Amino acid sequence: MYYELRTYTLKPTRMAEWLALYQSDALAVQTEHLGQLVGFFTTEFGEANQVVHIWAYESLDDRIARRARMAADPRWAEFSRKNRELDAVEHLDSRLMRPTGFSPLK
């Protein structure tokens, strides 16, 4: 199993707007195509204005195939257009992680 940890740093004061757009236009599409959402978080302490979400994949090939299907979905293209127009994201960091043998997440 692989886990993708995606961290979005948003512009100050844009968190509520971005979360509303994500929930209304992206969450269902991503859940349909990517499958297993492990968690979705906002920061309380540390670096401010961050949204973190974690998705699980069976393999690297599984991730590639799922993200390609999502990219081809017109609903995802519409979210991407609205996301660019909102212009709330300052930075995206994406990490692909593999759990250790003793991790509760396998």
Backbone atoms as SQL, in Angstrom:
CREATE TABLE atoms (id INTEGER PRIMARY KEY, chain TEXT, resi INTEGER, resn TEXT, atom TEXT, x REAL, y REAL, z REAL);
INSERT INTO atoms VALUES
  (1, 'A', 1, 'MET', 'N', 0.854, -1.181, 0.000),
  (2, 'A', 1, 'MET', 'CA', 0.000, 0.000, 0.000),
  (3, 'A', 1, 'MET', 'C', 0.892, 1.233, 0.000),
  (4, 'A', 2, 'TYR', 'N', 0.471, 2.246, -0.724),
  (5, 'A', 2, 'TYR', 'CA', 1.151, 3.535, -0.753),
  (6, 'A', 2, 'TYR', 'C', 0.175, 4.612, -0.297),
  (7, 'A', 3, 'TYR', 'N', 0.704, 5.632, 0.347),
  (8, 'A', 3, 'TYR', 'CA', -0.111, 6.745, 0.813),
  (9, 'A', 3, 'TYR', 'C', 0.442, 8.040, 0.225),
  (10, 'A', 4, 'GLU', 'N', -0.457, 8.819, -0.358),
  (11, 'A', 4, 'GLU', 'CA', -0.061, 10.117, -0.882),
  (12, 'A', 4, 'GLU', 'C', -0.511, 11.193, 0.100),
  (13, 'A', 5, 'LEU', 'N', 0.447, 11.942, 0.577),
  (14, 'A', 5, 'LEU', 'CA', 0.199, 13.050, 1.492),
  (15, 'A', 5, 'LEU', 'C', 0.321, 14.329, 0.678),
  (16, 'A', 6, 'ARG', 'N', -0.800, 15.037, 0.516),
  (17, 'A', 6, 'ARG', 'CA', -0.818, 16.277, -0.262),
  (18, 'A', 6, 'ARG', 'C', -1.078, 17.443, 0.680),
  (19, 'A', 7, 'THR', 'N', -0.198, 18.429, 0.635),
  (20, 'A', 7, 'THR', 'CA', -0.328, 19.605, 1.481),
  (21, 'A', 7, 'THR', 'C', -0.461, 20.832, 0.597),
  (22, 'A', 8, 'TYR', 'N', -1.569, 21.532, 0.767),
  (23, 'A', 8, 'TYR', 'CA', -1.811, 22.775, 0.050),
  (24, 'A', 8, 'TYR', 'C', -1.635, 23.927, 1.030),
  (25, 'A', 9, 'THR', 'N', -0.803, 24.889, 0.670),
  (26, 'A', 9, 'THR', 'CA', -0.688, 26.115, 1.442),
  (27, 'A', 9, 'THR', 'C', -1.527, 27.160, 0.718),
  (28, 'A', 10, 'LEU', 'N', -2.511, 27.692, 1.428),
  (29, 'A', 10, 'LEU', 'CA', -3.448, 28.634, 0.831),
  (30, 'A', 10, 'LEU', 'C', -3.093, 30.062, 1.200),
  (31, 'A', 11, 'LYS', 'N', -3.538, 30.982, 0.375),
  (32, 'A', 11, 'LYS', 'CA', -3.335, 32.399, 0.664),
  (33, 'A', 11, 'LYS', 'C', -4.149, 32.769, 1.909),
  (34, 'A', 12, 'PRO', 'N', -3.619, 33.684, 2.713),
  (35, 'A', 12, 'PRO', 'CA', -4.357, 34.090, 3.912),
  (36, 'A', 12, 'PRO', 'C', -5.770, 34.543, 3.566),
  (37, 'A', 13, 'THR', 'N', -6.698, 34.184, 4.407),
  (38, 'A', 13, 'THR', 'CA', -8.140, 34.505, 4.322),
  (39, 'A', 13, 'THR', 'C', -8.875, 33.727, 3.235),
  (40, 'A', 14, 'ARG', 'N', -8.236, 32.771, 2.556),
  (41, 'A', 14, 'ARG', 'CA', -8.901, 32.046, 1.464),
  (42, 'A', 14, 'ARG', 'C', -9.331, 30.632, 1.848),
  (43, 'A', 15, 'MET', 'N', -9.041, 30.217, 3.069),
  (44, 'A', 15, 'MET', 'CA', -9.316, 28.842, 3.496),
  (45, 'A', 15, 'MET', 'C', -10.790, 28.477, 3.339),
  (46, 'A', 16, 'ALA', 'N', -11.692, 29.275, 3.867),
  (47, 'A', 16, 'ALA', 'CA', -13.123, 28.934, 3.838),
  (48, 'A', 16, 'ALA', 'C', -13.629, 28.812, 2.406),
  (49, 'A', 17, 'GLU', 'N', -13.220, 29.724, 1.547),
  (50, 'A', 17, 'GLU', 'CA', -13.659, 29.676, 0.145),
  (51, 'A', 17, 'GLU', 'C', -13.134, 28.419, -0.543),
  (52, 'A', 18, 'TRP', 'N', -11.859, 28.113, -0.310),
  (53, 'A', 18, 'TRP', 'CA', -11.271, 26.949, -0.969),
  (54, 'A', 18, 'TRP', 'C', -11.912, 25.653, -0.480),
  (55, 'A', 19, 'LEU', 'N', -12.112, 25.538, 0.828),
  (56, 'A', 19, 'LEU', 'CA', -12.747, 24.330, 1.368),
  (57, 'A', 19, 'LEU', 'C', -14.169, 24.166, 0.832),
  (58, 'A', 20, 'ALA', 'N', -14.904, 25.260, 0.724),
  (59, 'A', 20, 'ALA', 'CA', -16.270, 25.189, 0.180),
  (60, 'A', 20, 'ALA', 'C', -16.240, 24.732, -1.269),
  (61, 'A', 21, 'LEU', 'N', -15.326, 25.278, -2.072),
  (62, 'A', 21, 'LEU', 'CA', -15.210, 24.859, -3.474),
  (63, 'A', 21, 'LEU', 'C', -14.814, 23.392, -3.555),
  (64, 'A', 22, 'TYR', 'N', -13.836, 22.986, -2.756),
  (65, 'A', 22, 'TYR', 'CA', -13.401, 21.591, -2.779),
  (66, 'A', 22, 'TYR', 'C', -14.555, 20.654, -2.417),
  (67, 'A', 23, 'GLN', 'N', -15.269, 20.983, -1.363),
  (68, 'A', 23, 'GLN', 'CA', -16.352, 20.108, -0.918),
  (69, 'A', 23, 'GLN', 'C', -17.469, 20.025, -1.958),
  (70, 'A', 24, 'SER', 'N', -17.801, 21.135, -2.592),
  (71, 'A', 24, 'SER', 'CA', -18.909, 21.137, -3.544),
  (72, 'A', 24, 'SER', 'C', -18.532, 20.579, -4.910),
  (73, 'A', 25, 'ASP', 'N', -17.282, 20.757, -5.342),
  (74, 'A', 25, 'ASP', 'CA', -16.934, 20.418, -6.724),
  (75, 'A', 25, 'ASP', 'C', -15.881, 19.324, -6.885),
  (76, 'A', 26, 'ALA', 'N', -15.089, 19.045, -5.874),
  (77, 'A', 26, 'ALA', 'CA', -13.971, 18.110, -6.057),
  (78, 'A', 26, 'ALA', 'C', -14.072, 16.833, -5.243),
  (79, 'A', 27, 'LEU', 'N', -14.605, 16.906, -4.045),
  (80, 'A', 27, 'LEU', 'CA', -14.579, 15.755, -3.142),
  (81, 'A', 27, 'LEU', 'C', -15.221, 14.516, -3.755),
  (82, 'A', 28, 'ALA', 'N', -16.408, 14.654, -4.311),
  (83, 'A', 28, 'ALA', 'CA', -17.096, 13.481, -4.886),
  (84, 'A', 28, 'ALA', 'C', -16.324, 12.903, -6.071),
  (85, 'A', 29, 'VAL', 'N', -15.758, 13.769, -6.891),
  (86, 'A', 29, 'VAL', 'CA', -15.007, 13.314, -8.065),
  (87, 'A', 29, 'VAL', 'C', -13.751, 12.569, -7.612),
  (88, 'A', 30, 'GLN', 'N', -13.039, 13.147, -6.669),
  (89, 'A', 30, 'GLN', 'CA', -11.832, 12.475, -6.192),
  (90, 'A', 30, 'GLN', 'C', -12.163, 11.160, -5.503),
  (91, 'A', 31, 'THR', 'N', -13.199, 11.149, -4.686),
  (92, 'A', 31, 'THR', 'CA', -13.566, 9.917, -3.995),
  (93, 'A', 31, 'THR', 'C', -13.940, 8.829, -5.008),
  (94, 'A', 32, 'GLU', 'N', -14.672, 9.207, -6.038),
  (95, 'A', 32, 'GLU', 'CA', -15.061, 8.243, -7.077),
  (96, 'A', 32, 'GLU', 'C', -13.842, 7.667, -7.790),
  (97, 'A', 33, 'HIS', 'N', -12.890, 8.505, -8.137),
  (98, 'A', 33, 'HIS', 'CA', -11.757, 8.045, -8.942),
  (99, 'A', 33, 'HIS', 'C', -10.575, 7.562, -8.111),
  (100, 'A', 34, 'LEU', 'N', -10.285, 8.242, -7.025),
  (101, 'A', 34, 'LEU', 'CA', -9.089, 7.884, -6.266),
  (102, 'A', 34, 'LEU', 'C', -9.353, 6.804, -5.236),
  (103, 'A', 35, 'GLY', 'N', -10.597, 6.705, -4.793),
  (104, 'A', 35, 'GLY', 'CA', -10.933, 5.616, -3.886),
  (105, 'A', 35, 'GLY', 'C', -10.822, 5.957, -2.430),
  (106, 'A', 36, 'GLN', 'N', -9.754, 5.526, -1.804),
  (107, 'A', 36, 'GLN', 'CA', -9.668, 5.533, -0.349),
  (108, 'A', 36, 'GLN', 'C', -9.078, 6.821, 0.214),
  (109, 'A', 37, 'LEU', 'N', -9.954, 7.705, 0.689),
  (110, 'A', 37, 'LEU', 'CA', -9.523, 8.896, 1.408),
  (111, 'A', 37, 'LEU', 'C', -9.236, 8.490, 2.851),
  (112, 'A', 38, 'VAL', 'N', -8.004, 8.663, 3.278),
  (113, 'A', 38, 'VAL', 'CA', -7.600, 8.281, 4.632),
  (114, 'A', 38, 'VAL', 'C', -7.929, 9.396, 5.620),
  (115, 'A', 39, 'GLY', 'N', -7.737, 10.653, 5.191),
  (116, 'A', 39, 'GLY', 'CA', -8.026, 11.770, 6.075),
  (117, 'A', 39, 'GLY', 'C', -7.897, 13.095, 5.351),
  (118, 'A', 40, 'PHE', 'N', -8.559, 14.103, 5.887),
  (119, 'A', 40, 'PHE', 'CA', -8.553, 15.454, 5.326),
  (120, 'A', 40, 'PHE', 'C', -8.475, 16.410, 6.505),
  (121, 'A', 41, 'PHE', 'N', -7.466, 17.279, 6.529),
  (122, 'A', 41, 'PHE', 'CA', -7.165, 18.068, 7.720),
  (123, 'A', 41, 'PHE', 'C', -6.860, 19.520, 7.367),
  (124, 'A', 42, 'THR', 'N', -7.020, 20.400, 8.345),
  (125, 'A', 42, 'THR', 'CA', -6.491, 21.753, 8.278),
  (126, 'A', 42, 'THR', 'C', -5.560, 21.936, 9.462),
  (127, 'A', 43, 'THR', 'N', -4.583, 22.811, 9.312),
  (128, 'A', 43, 'THR', 'CA', -3.618, 23.007, 10.394),
  (129, 'A', 43, 'THR', 'C', -4.202, 23.890, 11.490),
  (130, 'A', 44, 'GLU', 'N', -3.886, 23.555, 12.711),
  (131, 'A', 44, 'GLU', 'CA', -4.274, 24.345, 13.876),
  (132, 'A', 44, 'GLU', 'C', -3.053, 25.053, 14.457),
  (133, 'A', 45, 'PHE', 'N', -1.912, 24.387, 14.421),
  (134, 'A', 45, 'PHE', 'CA', -0.657, 24.945, 14.916),
  (135, 'A', 45, 'PHE', 'C', 0.402, 24.699, 13.864),
  (136, 'A', 46, 'GLY', 'N', 1.494, 25.412, 13.959),
  (137, 'A', 46, 'GLY', 'CA', 2.555, 25.284, 12.968),
  (138, 'A', 46, 'GLY', 'C', 2.285, 26.215, 11.808),
  (139, 'A', 47, 'GLU', 'N', 2.658, 25.775, 10.623),
  (140, 'A', 47, 'GLU', 'CA', 2.449, 26.627, 9.445),
  (141, 'A', 47, 'GLU', 'C', 0.952, 26.826, 9.204),
  (142, 'A', 48, 'ALA', 'N', 0.561, 28.072, 9.102),
  (143, 'A', 48, 'ALA', 'CA', -0.859, 28.416, 8.963),
  (144, 'A', 48, 'ALA', 'C', -1.344, 28.214, 7.533),
  (145, 'A', 49, 'ASN', 'N', -2.666, 28.183, 7.400),
  (146, 'A', 49, 'ASN', 'CA', -3.335, 28.159, 6.093),
  (147, 'A', 49, 'ASN', 'C', -3.008, 26.920, 5.270),
  (148, 'A', 50, 'GLN', 'N', -2.922, 25.773, 5.930),
  (149, 'A', 50, 'GLN', 'CA', -2.633, 24.553, 5.196),
  (150, 'A', 50, 'GLN', 'C', -3.794, 23.569, 5.269),
  (151, 'A', 51, 'VAL', 'N', -3.978, 22.880, 4.157),
  (152, 'A', 51, 'VAL', 'CA', -4.921, 21.778, 4.050),
  (153, 'A', 51, 'VAL', 'C', -4.093, 20.546, 3.693),
  (154, 'A', 52, 'VAL', 'N', -4.319, 19.456, 4.412),
  (155, 'A', 52, 'VAL', 'CA', -3.579, 18.222, 4.180),
  (156, 'A', 52, 'VAL', 'C', -4.576, 17.104, 3.954),
  (157, 'A', 53, 'HIS', 'N', -4.378, 16.333, 2.892),
  (158, 'A', 53, 'HIS', 'CA', -5.203, 15.145, 2.723),
  (159, 'A', 53, 'HIS', 'C', -4.340, 13.967, 2.319),
  (160, 'A', 54, 'ILE', 'N', -4.821, 12.781, 2.698),
  (161, 'A', 54, 'ILE', 'CA', -4.079, 11.543, 2.483),
  (162, 'A', 54, 'ILE', 'C', -4.975, 10.564, 1.740),
  (163, 'A', 55, 'TRP', 'N', -4.429, 10.001, 0.654),
  (164, 'A', 55, 'TRP', 'CA', -5.141, 9.011, -0.161),
  (165, 'A', 55, 'TRP', 'C', -4.316, 7.730, -0.192),
  (166, 'A', 56, 'ALA', 'N', -4.978, 6.580, -0.189),
  (167, 'A', 56, 'ALA', 'CA', -4.299, 5.286, -0.208),
  (168, 'A', 56, 'ALA', 'C', -4.424, 4.651, -1.589),
  (169, 'A', 57, 'TYR', 'N', -3.345, 4.011, -2.011),
  (170, 'A', 57, 'TYR', 'CA', -3.297, 3.311, -3.305),
  (171, 'A', 57, 'TYR', 'C', -2.670, 1.940, -3.110),
  (172, 'A', 58, 'GLU', 'N', -3.115, 0.986, -3.897),
  (173, 'A', 58, 'GLU', 'CA', -2.560, -0.369, -3.830),
  (174, 'A', 58, 'GLU', 'C', -1.114, -0.409, -4.313),
  (175, 'A', 59, 'SER', 'N', -0.805, 0.424, -5.324),
  (176, 'A', 59, 'SER', 'CA', 0.532, 0.421, -5.918),
  (177, 'A', 59, 'SER', 'C', 0.751, 1.745, -6.638),
  (178, 'A', 60, 'LEU', 'N', 1.958, 1.938, -7.135),
  (179, 'A', 60, 'LEU', 'CA', 2.235, 3.137, -7.915),
  (180, 'A', 60, 'LEU', 'C', 1.435, 3.124, -9.220),
  (181, 'A', 61, 'ASP', 'N', 1.315, 1.948, -9.834),
  (182, 'A', 61, 'ASP', 'CA', 0.517, 1.836, -11.058),
  (183, 'A', 61, 'ASP', 'C', -0.953, 2.148, -10.794),
  (184, 'A', 62, 'ASP', 'N', -1.456, 1.723, -9.644),
  (185, 'A', 62, 'ASP', 'CA', -2.832, 2.032, -9.254),
  (186, 'A', 62, 'ASP', 'C', -3.021, 3.542, -9.160),
  (187, 'A', 63, 'ARG', 'N', -2.075, 4.237, -8.537),
  (188, 'A', 63, 'ARG', 'CA', -2.164, 5.696, -8.417),
  (189, 'A', 63, 'ARG', 'C', -2.165, 6.357, -9.793),
  (190, 'A', 64, 'ILE', 'N', -1.257, 5.937, -10.660),
  (191, 'A', 64, 'ILE', 'CA', -1.167, 6.520, -12.007),
  (192, 'A', 64, 'ILE', 'C', -2.478, 6.328, -12.761),
  (193, 'A', 65, 'ALA', 'N', -3.028, 5.124, -12.719),
  (194, 'A', 65, 'ALA', 'CA', -4.275, 4.834, -13.449),
  (195, 'A', 65, 'ALA', 'C', -5.446, 5.630, -12.881),
  (196, 'A', 66, 'ARG', 'N', -5.556, 5.680, -11.574),
  (197, 'A', 66, 'ARG', 'CA', -6.672, 6.403, -10.947),
  (198, 'A', 66, 'ARG', 'C', -6.602, 7.900, -11.227),
  (199, 'A', 67, 'ARG', 'N', -5.414, 8.474, -11.125),
  (200, 'A', 67, 'ARG', 'CA', -5.283, 9.910, -11.375),
  (201, 'A', 67, 'ARG', 'C', -5.508, 10.233, -12.846),
  (202, 'A', 68, 'ALA', 'N', -5.145, 9.343, -13.740),
  (203, 'A', 68, 'ALA', 'CA', -5.405, 9.563, -15.173),
  (204, 'A', 68, 'ALA', 'C', -6.904, 9.562, -15.455),
  (205, 'A', 69, 'ARG', 'N', -7.633, 8.631, -14.841),
  (206, 'A', 69, 'ARG', 'CA', -9.093, 8.609, -15.026),
  (207, 'A', 69, 'ARG', 'C', -9.732, 9.881, -14.481),
  (208, 'A', 70, 'MET', 'N', -9.241, 10.336, -13.339),
  (209, 'A', 70, 'MET', 'CA', -9.786, 11.559, -12.764),
  (210, 'A', 70, 'MET', 'C', -9.490, 12.752, -13.671),
  (211, 'A', 71, 'ALA', 'N', -8.282, 12.830, -14.189),
  (212, 'A', 71, 'ALA', 'CA', -7.900, 13.949, -15.056),
  (213, 'A', 71, 'ALA', 'C', -8.756, 14.007, -16.314),
  (214, 'A', 72, 'ALA', 'N', -9.270, 12.869, -16.764),
  (215, 'A', 72, 'ALA', 'CA', -10.101, 12.826, -17.965),
  (216, 'A', 72, 'ALA', 'C', -11.569, 13.154, -17.691),
  (217, 'A', 73, 'ASP', 'N', -11.946, 13.273, -16.432),
  (218, 'A', 73, 'ASP', 'CA', -13.338, 13.526, -16.061),
  (219, 'A', 73, 'ASP', 'C', -13.651, 15.014, -16.234),
  (220, 'A', 74, 'PRO', 'N', -14.703, 15.363, -16.985),
  (221, 'A', 74, 'PRO', 'CA', -15.053, 16.778, -17.182),
  (222, 'A', 74, 'PRO', 'C', -15.373, 17.515, -15.882),
  (223, 'A', 75, 'ARG', 'N', -15.861, 16.795, -14.880),
  (224, 'A', 75, 'ARG', 'CA', -16.127, 17.437, -13.583),
  (225, 'A', 75, 'ARG', 'C', -14.839, 17.895, -12.925),
  (226, 'A', 76, 'TRP', 'N', -13.759, 17.121, -13.109),
  (227, 'A', 76, 'TRP', 'CA', -12.473, 17.513, -12.553),
  (228, 'A', 76, 'TRP', 'C', -11.931, 18.736, -13.297),
  (229, 'A', 77, 'ALA', 'N', -12.119, 18.766, -14.598),
  (230, 'A', 77, 'ALA', 'CA', -11.700, 19.931, -15.385),
  (231, 'A', 77, 'ALA', 'C', -12.447, 21.181, -14.931),
  (232, 'A', 78, 'GLU', 'N', -13.719, 21.046, -14.623),
  (233, 'A', 78, 'GLU', 'CA', -14.509, 22.188, -14.151),
  (234, 'A', 78, 'GLU', 'C', -14.017, 22.652, -12.783),
  (235, 'A', 79, 'PHE', 'N', -13.745, 21.717, -11.881),
  (236, 'A', 79, 'PHE', 'CA', -13.177, 22.106, -10.588),
  (237, 'A', 79, 'PHE', 'C', -11.838, 22.813, -10.789),
  (238, 'A', 80, 'SER', 'N', -11.003, 22.273, -11.648),
  (239, 'A', 80, 'SER', 'CA', -9.683, 22.868, -11.882),
  (240, 'A', 80, 'SER', 'C', -9.805, 24.297, -12.398),
  (241, 'A', 81, 'ARG', 'N', -10.767, 24.527, -13.277),
  (242, 'A', 81, 'ARG', 'CA', -11.000, 25.880, -13.794),
  (243, 'A', 81, 'ARG', 'C', -11.404, 26.818, -12.656),
  (244, 'A', 82, 'LYS', 'N', -12.363, 26.393, -11.843),
  (245, 'A', 82, 'LYS', 'CA', -12.823, 27.224, -10.721),
  (246, 'A', 82, 'LYS', 'C', -11.702, 27.443, -9.711),
  (247, 'A', 83, 'ASN', 'N', -10.885, 26.414, -9.495),
  (248, 'A', 83, 'ASN', 'CA', -9.771, 26.511, -8.562),
  (249, 'A', 83, 'ASN', 'C', -8.756, 27.553, -9.040),
  (250, 'A', 84, 'ARG', 'N', -8.458, 27.548, -10.337),
  (251, 'A', 84, 'ARG', 'CA', -7.549, 28.566, -10.887),
  (252, 'A', 84, 'ARG', 'C', -8.142, 29.963, -10.735),
  (253, 'A', 85, 'GLU', 'N', -9.433, 30.105, -11.000),
  (254, 'A', 85, 'GLU', 'CA', -10.090, 31.407, -10.880),
  (255, 'A', 85, 'GLU', 'C', -10.091, 31.903, -9.436),
  (256, 'A', 86, 'LEU', 'N', -10.293, 31.002, -8.492),
  (257, 'A', 86, 'LEU', 'CA', -10.274, 31.384, -7.077),
  (258, 'A', 86, 'LEU', 'C', -8.882, 31.872, -6.668),
  (259, 'A', 87, 'ASP', 'N', -7.853, 31.269, -7.259),
  (260, 'A', 87, 'ASP', 'CA', -6.468, 31.687, -7.026),
  (261, 'A', 87, 'ASP', 'C', -6.129, 31.715, -5.536),
  (262, 'A', 88, 'ALA', 'N', -6.460, 30.632, -4.852),
  (263, 'A', 88, 'ALA', 'CA', -6.236, 30.566, -3.409),
  (264, 'A', 88, 'ALA', 'C', -4.985, 29.778, -3.036),
  (265, 'A', 89, 'VAL', 'N', -4.506, 28.924, -3.924),
  (266, 'A', 89, 'VAL', 'CA', -3.392, 28.033, -3.589),
  (267, 'A', 89, 'VAL', 'C', -2.061, 28.728, -3.868),
  (268, 'A', 90, 'GLU', 'N', -1.234, 28.802, -2.831),
  (269, 'A', 90, 'GLU', 'CA', 0.116, 29.353, -2.994),
  (270, 'A', 90, 'GLU', 'C', 1.125, 28.275, -3.342),
  (271, 'A', 91, 'HIS', 'N', 0.954, 27.083, -2.740),
  (272, 'A', 91, 'HIS', 'CA', 1.962, 26.029, -2.908),
  (273, 'A', 91, 'HIS', 'C', 1.317, 24.657, -2.700),
  (274, 'A', 92, 'LEU', 'N', 1.787, 23.682, -3.449),
  (275, 'A', 92, 'LEU', 'CA', 1.367, 22.289, -3.283),
  (276, 'A', 92, 'LEU', 'C', 2.600, 21.435, -3.069),
  (277, 'A', 93, 'ASP', 'N', 2.540, 20.587, -2.049),
  (278, 'A', 93, 'ASP', 'CA', 3.587, 19.606, -1.802),
  (279, 'A', 93, 'ASP', 'C', 2.925, 18.237, -1.786),
  (280, 'A', 94, 'SER', 'N', 3.453, 17.316, -2.562),
  (281, 'A', 94, 'SER', 'CA', 2.887, 15.969, -2.635),
  (282, 'A', 94, 'SER', 'C', 3.988, 14.961, -2.327),
  (283, 'A', 95, 'ARG', 'N', 3.695, 14.073, -1.381),
  (284, 'A', 95, 'ARG', 'CA', 4.658, 13.041, -0.999),
  (285, 'A', 95, 'ARG', 'C', 3.987, 11.676, -1.112),
  (286, 'A', 96, 'LEU', 'N', 4.686, 10.743, -1.700),
  (287, 'A', 96, 'LEU', 'CA', 4.208, 9.374, -1.764),
  (288, 'A', 96, 'LEU', 'C', 4.983, 8.579, -0.722),
  (289, 'A', 97, 'MET', 'N', 4.252, 7.930, 0.179),
  (290, 'A', 97, 'MET', 'CA', 4.890, 7.258, 1.311),
  (291, 'A', 97, 'MET', 'C', 4.481, 5.802, 1.357),
  (292, 'A', 98, 'ARG', 'N', 5.389, 4.988, 1.890),
  (293, 'A', 98, 'ARG', 'CA', 5.116, 3.564, 2.095),
  (294, 'A', 98, 'ARG', 'C', 5.253, 3.277, 3.564),
  (295, 'A', 99, 'PRO', 'N', 4.270, 2.605, 4.173),
  (296, 'A', 99, 'PRO', 'CA', 4.333, 2.354, 5.616),
  (297, 'A', 99, 'PRO', 'C', 5.427, 1.338, 5.972),
  (298, 'A', 100, 'THR', 'N', 5.935, 1.487, 7.173),
  (299, 'A', 100, 'THR', 'CA', 6.894, 0.515, 7.697),
  (300, 'A', 100, 'THR', 'C', 6.142, -0.772, 8.044),
  (301, 'A', 101, 'GLY', 'N', 6.894, -1.810, 8.328),
  (302, 'A', 101, 'GLY', 'CA', 6.290, -3.087, 8.694),
  (303, 'A', 101, 'GLY', 'C', 5.493, -3.027, 9.983),
  (304, 'A', 102, 'PHE', 'N', 5.787, -2.067, 10.855),
  (305, 'A', 102, 'PHE', 'CA', 5.080, -1.981, 12.137),
  (306, 'A', 102, 'PHE', 'C', 4.042, -0.854, 12.175),
  (307, 'A', 103, 'SER', 'N', 3.782, -0.228, 11.041),
  (308, 'A', 103, 'SER', 'CA', 2.802, 0.850, 10.988),
  (309, 'A', 103, 'SER', 'C', 1.390, 0.283, 11.119),
  (310, 'A', 104, 'PRO', 'N', 0.494, 0.999, 11.835),
  (311, 'A', 104, 'PRO', 'CA', -0.900, 0.561, 11.886),
  (312, 'A', 104, 'PRO', 'C', -1.566, 0.594, 10.510),
  (313, 'A', 105, 'LEU', 'N', -1.092, 1.500, 9.655),
  (314, 'A', 105, 'LEU', 'CA', -1.571, 1.534, 8.266),
  (315, 'A', 105, 'LEU', 'C', -0.660, 0.658, 7.432),
  (316, 'A', 106, 'LYS', 'N', -1.188, -0.330, 6.813),
  (317, 'A', 106, 'LYS', 'CA', -0.383, -1.267, 6.011),
  (318, 'A', 106, 'LYS', 'C', -0.511, -0.969, 4.552);
